[in-house]
């Protein structure tokens, strides 16, 4: 069982690298120029690859994200065919694209932490002044 999981993980990593290269160099669709593949999860039977992506500088623009999803769906046949040429698998997994919100979620958490730290500094700074006037 562990062998299947390791193989799925290795195949996912290989697919991630190949897709990133193809999107950068071979896919001509301008909607996909700012796509970054963040992870690929492959099922144990290698029949399905869930491809997680994010869009650089998208700021969650709904129309841009929808355009990118459509572009990825349209390019999926080409991408799968090219994967079949580049990696030697008996079965090339179906590609299922999913937007990865974790990157933006992490950025939002970082922003919130920075705000709290700034407020804490202001609070401590003002309390230090109050202590000096006593």
N, C-alpha and C positions, 0 to 999 in steps of 0.2 A: 504493500500500500504506500509506504513512504517513497518508494521508487517512482510511483506514478505521480505523486505530488511534486517531487523534485523535477521530474521530466516536464510536467506542466509549467512549473515555475521557469525552468530554463527555456522552454519554447516561448513562453510569454515574454521573457527578456529579449530573446532573439527577434521576435515579432516587433517588439517596441523599438528596437534599434533600426530594424529594416524600414518600418513605417516612417520613423522620423527622417531617415535618409531620403526615402521616396517623396515625402511631402516637401522636403527642402529642395530637392533637385529635379524631380521628374513630373510632379503634378503641376499642371499649368493653371489650374483654377485659382484666380486671385483671392477668392474667399478663404482659401486654405493657407495663405502665405504666413499667417501669424499663429498657426495651430501648433501646439506643443503636446506631444504624447506623454502623459504623466505615468501611466501604468497600463499593463495588459494582464488580465486574468484569463487563463485558459482552463476550460473544464478538463477533468481527468481523462475523458475519452478523446480530447483534442478536437471535438466537433464544433466548439464555439469559443471565440475569443472576445471578451468584453474589453474594448479599447477605451480607456479614460483619457480625455483630452481637456486642455484649457486653451483659451485664446489670449495671447499676450496683448495687453493694453485694451481690453474689451470693455472694462468698467461695467460689466454685466449689461451691456447694450442688447436688449432683447431681440431687436431686428438683426443685428450682426450675428448673435449667437444662433438665431434661426437660420440665417444664410449659411453659416458654417456647417450646421448640422445637415442641411440639405446638400451642401457641397460634399461632405464626407459620405453621405448616403449614396450620392451619385457616383462618387469615385470608388466605392467599396468593391465593385466587381473588378475594376482595373487593379486596385491594391491587392486584392486576394489573388488574382492571376499572377501578378508580379512576385508576390510572396512565394507562390508555388514554383516559380522559376529560380528564386534565390535560395530558398531553404528546402532541403530534401525531406519532405514528410509524405507519408502515404496519403494522408488526408489533410488538406489545408483547411483550417477552421473558418467557419463563417465569421465575419467581422460585425460586431455590434458596437456602435459608437455611443458613448455616454459622456456627457459633460461632467467634468470633475470640479465640484464646488469647493473641495478641500483647500485649494490654493487661495482662493478669495476668502474663504472662511478664516484661514490662518492669518492672512493680511489684516482682516477686520479685527481679529483678536489682538494682534500686535498693536494696531492703532488704539484699541481700547486700553491696553496695558500702558502704552505711552501716555495717554491722557490721564490715567490714574496716577502715574508717577509724577507727571507735571503738577497735578492738583495737590499731591502729597508734598512736593517740594514747596509749593506756594504756601500751603498750610503750615509747614514746619518753619518756613522763613518768617511768616507773620507771627508765629508763636515765639520765635527767638527774639523778635523786636519787642513783643509784649513783656518778655522776661527781663529785657534790658531796661525798660522804663520803670520797673518796680523798685 
